[in-house]
Amino acid sequence: MIYLQFEVEPKYDSDENAQYGGAYVNCWINQAMPKSAEEQARLDIESHGWAIRTLEEKSLVAREDYAESDNLEYYEQALIDGEVYVFHTFPPEICH
């Protein structure tokens, strides 16, 4: 499983543009190859109206990494669905 975190901003013409200044997106992609997982995540995020600012983190993770974490549910859901994206949005006035 590959975990990635991106900082994103809404695309100019997206529905989210007026509502959000940006977001951090935590991604769990059930693939073995980090490059393929990153490519998939980028395409999925951008296809939903977000532009990627930066890749903040990319790592190989296992269930044990989440033994004492609230994120275990996302890891386990990605095992079922193949991917999970969790957006932590912030309002426009907090833009960088």
TALIN-V7809 format. One record per residue. RES is the residue in three letters. OMEGA is omega as a letter, one per 30 degrees, with the letter a starting at -180 (NA if undefined). Layout:
res={RES RES}
omega={OMEGA OMEGA}
//
This chain:
res={MET ILE TYR LEU GLN PHE GLU VAL GLU PRO LYS TYR ASP SER ASP GLU ASN ALA GLN TYR GLY GLY ALA TYR VAL ASN CYS TRP ILE ASN GLN ALA MET PRO LYS SER ALA GLU GLU GLN ALA ARG LEU ASP ILE GLU SER HIS GLY TRP ALA ILE ARG THR LEU GLU GLU LYS SER LEU VAL ALA ARG GLU ASP TYR ALA GLU SER ASP ASN LEU GLU TYR TYR GLU GLN ALA LEU ILE ASP GLY GLU VAL TYR VAL PHE HIS THR PHE PRO PRO GLU ILE CYS HIS}
omega={l l l l l l a l l l a a a l a a a a a l a a l a l a l a a l l a a a l l l l l a l l a a a l l l a l a l a l a a l a l a l a a l a a a a l a l a l l a l l l a a a a l l l a l a l a a a l a l NA}
//
